[in-house]
């Protein structure tokens, strides 16, 4: 039954996509990653620096590597459950949030502390006073370097001054998602089973604007310039209703259903006008951000990186495996 359903979905997109490129299965395998077994904790905004955690038994450590896979900094530490780390979007610093005192009893608060490190040397630049929490779910650094956003106890947002460590704001809500916009103008949040996306002040967490969508929000992703926001809403298995928003005006640019279940791993074109996203059914969709519409769909029968569609050097066309690989889209005389 599962295979029949997959075939029906494939036929649906083959019928309705404006342009479809079918990728042949490669016979060769991809090279192993440069840091096998490491966990990726985050990347800088330009993708040139990565924050990773090395696995045991090599000795647990957190390290920063550049685009040439050179290790720039290393800290002898590892993240236990309920701890977090993040690299600054500009790539000059990273933060580690660790528990320094265990809770006296189950579900009681322990004590956590965060330390800021120089990404080029691994030297600690400042450590702040411990705070009470029983879990730190995530940590994010403001693109402008002003604040640190902590998601603690699963449903609390704790906003801190990145220079002094002072608490600026705190809200409690069952938040599914909370992240800075790429330009640092907003903190974008949405709640479990709610259709609204909130744009919050990055210094106070006050709601500046609410974007009301058609269905409960599953994910959202801002363009690199922060002017557009794509919002994926749960529609059906392997299918999302994707809405494109003009953030400044608070207006909806367009909506369409399509394969976009793994949208958090998508890639924007250099100018931010196109968005390429993979679906777990060997399907990649290319979205027109300005119109909220699908430009093309790429269907493959392999998860090999050699079959993955990527943007070409022109920033618009799609190619197989690398920017210089065989062109998949546009096809024909387009």
C-alpha positions as a printed Julia matrix, in Angstrom:
334×3 Matrix{Float64}:
  0.0    0.0     0.0
  2.86   2.38    0.87
  4.53   1.89   -2.53
  1.2    2.44   -4.31
  0.68   5.67   -2.38
  4.2    6.89   -3.23
  3.54   6.13   -6.91
  0.26   8.06   -6.84
  1.95  11.08   -5.25
  4.75  10.92   -7.82
  2.22  10.8   -10.65
  0.36  13.76   -9.13
  3.46  15.96   -9.18
  4.51  14.72  -12.59
  1.1   15.81  -13.86
  0.83  19.16  -12.07
  4.38  20.49  -11.96
  5.13  23.12  -14.59
  8.51  21.55  -15.37
  9.86  18.25  -14.1
 13.4   16.9   -14.39
 13.96  13.21  -13.62
 17.4   12.53  -12.18
 19.07   9.21  -13.15
 20.49   7.13  -10.3
 24.27   7.4   -10.03
 26.33   4.22   -9.66
 29.12   5.78   -7.6
 28.92   6.71   -3.92
 29.67  10.02   -2.25
 32.92  10.62   -0.4
 32.76  10.37    3.42
 32.29  13.68    5.29
 35.33  15.54    6.57
 34.21  15.09   10.19
 32.68  11.61   10.39
 30.51  11.03   13.43
 30.52  14.68   14.46
 27.28  16.42   15.28
 26.65  19.72   13.52
 25.5   22.27   16.1
 25.19  25.25   13.79
 26.71  27.31   10.98
 27.52  30.98   10.53
 25.21  33.03    8.33
 27.51  32.8     5.32
 28.08  29.06    5.83
 31.85  29.49    6.11
 32.16  28.41    9.74
 30.6   25.39   11.41
 30.18  24.51   15.07
 30.55  20.76   15.68
 30.71  18.31   18.57
 33.16  15.43   18.27
 31.97  11.95   19.26
 33.45   9.57   21.85
 35.81   7.76   22.26
 38.11  10.36   20.65
 37.55  12.75   23.54
 34.42  14.87   23.53
 35.02  18.43   22.35
 33.26  21.31   20.63
 35.09  22.78   17.68
 34.83  25.45   14.98
 35.83  24.54   11.41
 36.06  26.78    8.36
 34.99  26.18    4.76
 38.26  24.35    4.07
 37.61  21.98    7.0
 40.41  23.52    9.04
 39.82  23.45   12.81
 40.02  27.03   14.08
 39.08  26.52   17.71
 38.46  23.63   20.09
 36.99  23.51   23.6
 37.26  20.37   25.72
 33.58  20.0    26.54
 30.52  18.06   25.48
 26.81  18.69   25.64
 24.8   16.56   28.02
 21.03  16.32   27.78
 19.4   19.67   28.37
 22.46  21.72   27.34
 22.98  23.77   24.19
 25.5   25.6    22.01
 25.27  28.1    19.15
 27.56  30.01   16.8
 27.02  33.68   16.03
 25.62  34.38   12.56
 28.68  36.55   11.78
 30.88  33.61   12.81
 33.11  35.5    15.27
 31.91  33.87   18.5
 30.06  30.89   19.9
 28.29  30.18   23.17
 27.99  27.03   25.28
 25.21  26.69   27.85
 26.02  24.07   30.49
 24.48  22.84   33.72
 26.68  23.72   36.69
 24.43  22.41   39.49
 22.08  19.43   39.39
 18.44  19.85   40.49
 17.72  18.71   44.04
 14.87  16.48   42.83
 13.26  15.36   39.54
 11.6   18.16   37.53
 13.1   20.77   39.84
 15.34  23.56   38.57
 19.08  23.11   38.32
 21.59  25.86   37.64
 22.84  26.71   34.13
 25.59  29.03   32.97
 26.59  30.29   29.54
 30.08  31.16   28.36
 31.01  33.09   25.21
 34.1   31.98   23.25
 36.15  33.53   20.46
 35.57  31.44   17.32
 39.1   32.02   16.02
 40.95  30.94   19.15
 38.53  29.01   21.38
 39.36  31.29   24.32
 36.54  32.2    26.71
 35.77  35.92   26.55
 33.06  36.13   29.23
 31.05  33.91   31.58
 27.81  35.02   33.2
 26.02  34.34   36.46
 24.13  31.01   36.62
 20.37  30.98   36.15
 17.65  28.52   37.19
 16.23  26.02   34.69
 15.65  22.3    34.4
 16.28  22.15   30.66
 17.83  24.31   27.93
 16.24  23.29   24.65
 18.06  25.7    22.31
 20.3   28.77   22.18
 20.47  31.36   19.38
 22.57  34.49   18.94
 21.23  37.72   17.48
 22.66  38.39   13.96
 23.58  41.87   15.21
 25.32  40.52   18.31
 23.04  42.24   20.81
 21.11  39.43   22.48
 21.05  35.71   23.21
 17.75  33.83   22.95
 17.38  30.75   25.16
 14.5   28.31   24.87
 14.27  26.71   28.31
 11.97  24.29   30.13
 10.47  23.45   26.7
  7.99  26.35   26.72
  9.86  29.43   28.0
 11.74  32.05   25.96
 14.48  33.76   27.96
 16.11  36.77   26.23
 19.53  37.92   27.5
 21.88  40.77   26.73
 24.79  39.16   24.88
 27.35  41.56   26.4
 26.25  41.64   30.05
 24.15  38.49   30.4
 21.3   40.52   31.91
 17.8   39.15   31.36
 15.8   41.44   29.05
 12.53  39.57   28.7
 10.87  36.25   29.41
  7.64  34.74   28.1
  5.97  31.39   28.71
  4.08  29.75   25.85
  4.03  26.37   24.07
  6.3   27.62   21.29
  7.19  25.25   18.49
  9.64  27.63   16.81
 11.61  30.72   17.79
 14.44  32.23   15.75
 15.92  35.57   14.75
 15.23  36.9    11.28
 18.47  37.02    9.22
 18.63  40.82    9.46
 18.01  40.81   13.23
 14.9   43.0    13.02
 12.55  40.37   14.45
 12.32  37.21   16.46
  9.95  34.95   14.54
  7.78  32.64   16.64
  4.87  30.31   16.1
  3.0   28.04   18.45
  1.96  24.41   18.35
 -1.33  23.87   16.48
 -1.77  27.6    15.8
 -2.07  29.3    12.42
 -0.42  32.59   13.44
  3.22  33.6    13.09
  4.38  36.38   15.4
  7.11  38.88   14.58
  8.55  40.0    17.93
 10.81  42.84   19.02
 14.35  41.39   19.4
 14.97  43.45   22.56
 11.67  42.97   24.41
  9.83  39.97   22.82
  6.77  42.19   22.36
  4.65  41.25   19.33
  5.13  43.76   16.5
  3.07  42.05   13.81
  0.99  38.88   13.48
  0.76  36.95   10.2
 -2.42  34.87   10.15
 -2.17  31.78    7.94
 -4.76  29.34    6.61
 -3.72  26.24    8.57
 -1.63  25.3    11.64
  1.99  26.34   11.03
  4.55  23.57   10.6
  7.68  25.63    9.78
  8.77  29.06    8.58
 11.89  30.35    6.86
 12.96  33.94    6.17
 14.8   34.98    3.02
 18.46  36.03    3.51
 17.51  39.73    3.48
 14.68  39.17    5.98
 12.08  40.81    3.7
 10.09  37.68    2.84
  8.89  34.78    4.96
  7.87  31.35    3.71
  5.42  29.56    6.0
  4.72  25.83    5.65
  1.38  24.6     6.97
  0.41  20.99    7.58
 -1.87  19.9     4.75
 -1.39  16.18    3.99
  1.28  13.49    4.14
  4.39  14.78    2.34
  2.49  17.88    1.21
  2.53  21.37    2.7
  0.53  24.5     2.04
  3.29  27.1     1.58
  2.48  30.79    1.94
  4.87  33.61    1.06
  4.64  36.82    3.11
  5.91  40.37    2.64
  7.26  40.95    6.15
  7.31  44.78    6.06
  3.77  45.15    4.77
  2.32  42.1     6.49
  0.69  41.02    3.22
  0.31  37.56    1.74
  2.05  37.22   -1.65
  0.72  33.81   -2.59
  0.01  30.26   -1.45
  0.27  26.84   -3.06
  0.32  23.21   -1.95
  3.45  21.26   -2.75
  6.12  18.86   -1.49
  8.01  20.75    1.2
  7.95  18.61    4.34
 11.68  19.05    4.98
 11.66  22.79    4.42
 13.95  23.6     7.34
 16.77  22.14    5.22
 15.97  24.21    2.14
 18.34  26.54    0.26
 17.69  30.03   -1.09
 19.16  31.28   -4.34
 21.79  34.02   -4.05
 19.2   36.77   -4.59
 16.64  35.13   -2.27
 13.98  34.93   -4.97
 14.01  31.13   -5.31
 13.87  28.44   -2.62
 14.91  24.83   -3.22
 13.63  22.29   -0.72
 13.77  18.53   -0.45
 10.87  16.22    0.39
 11.48  12.74    1.8
  9.84  11.13   -1.23
 12.92  11.81   -3.4
 11.24  15.04   -4.52
 12.75  18.52   -4.64
 10.57  21.56   -5.29
 11.74  24.98   -6.46
  9.58  27.79   -5.09
  9.17  31.31   -6.43
  9.33  33.34   -3.21
  7.83  36.5    -4.73
  4.69  34.69   -5.9
  4.44  31.77   -3.48
  4.36  29.33   -6.42
  6.3   26.25   -7.53
  8.58  26.83  -10.51
  9.61  23.2   -11.01
  9.82  19.79   -9.35
 12.79  17.41   -9.52
 12.1   13.71   -8.95
 14.82  11.21   -8.08
 15.03   7.58   -6.98
 18.26   8.08   -5.03
 19.34   9.98   -1.94
 22.93  10.13   -3.16
 24.5   13.64   -3.0
 25.53  13.05   -6.62
 21.84  13.13   -7.54
 20.95  16.16   -5.43
 19.81  19.26   -7.36
 21.78  22.41   -6.52
 21.79  25.97   -7.79
 24.16  26.71  -10.67
 26.81  29.4   -10.69
 24.24  31.81  -12.16
 22.2   31.47   -8.94
 19.0   30.47  -10.78
 19.38  27.26  -12.79
 19.38  23.82  -11.18
 22.15  21.29  -11.76
 22.77  17.71  -10.74
 25.27  17.15   -7.94
 27.27  20.4    -8.29
 26.9   23.9    -9.77
 28.78  22.7   -12.86
 26.91  19.4   -13.18
 24.31  18.52  -15.84
 21.57  21.14  -16.04
 18.18  19.99  -14.79
 16.2   23.24  -15.07
 15.32  25.25  -17.09
 14.91  22.62  -19.78
 14.36  22.87  -23.51
 14.31  26.42  -24.83
 13.54  28.06  -21.47
